Amino acid sequence: MEENRTDKKELFKGIKTMVFALLSLFMGPILLSFAFSKPDDKLYLPLLIIGCAICAMAVFLMFKGIRTIMGSMFKKK
C-alpha cells in the first residue's frame, strides 16, 4: 500500500517562492505609484517598466509557488 506523504523539501521550496511573490506584490505597486506621482520626471519610464515587470513576476511566482506546494502535497511516491 502506497502512502501519500508531503515532501517537506518541496514544500519549503514552494513556501520560499511564495515569500518572494509576497515581497514582489508590495514592491511592484510601490514603484508604480512613485512613477505615476511624477510623470514629468526623467525616471518615469524606467520606474514604470521596472514596476510592471515586478508585478508580472509576482503573478508568475504566485502560480509557481502554489503549483509547487500542491505538487509536494498530492504527488504519489
MORANOR-V367283 format. One record per run of one state. SS is the DSSP state (2 for helix, 1 for strand, 0 for the rest). FROM is the first residue (numbers start at 1). TO is the last residue. Records with the same first field share a line. If there is no record, write none. Layout:
SS: FROM-TO / FROM-TO
This chain:
0: 1-7 / 38-43 / 75-77
2: 8-37 / 44-74
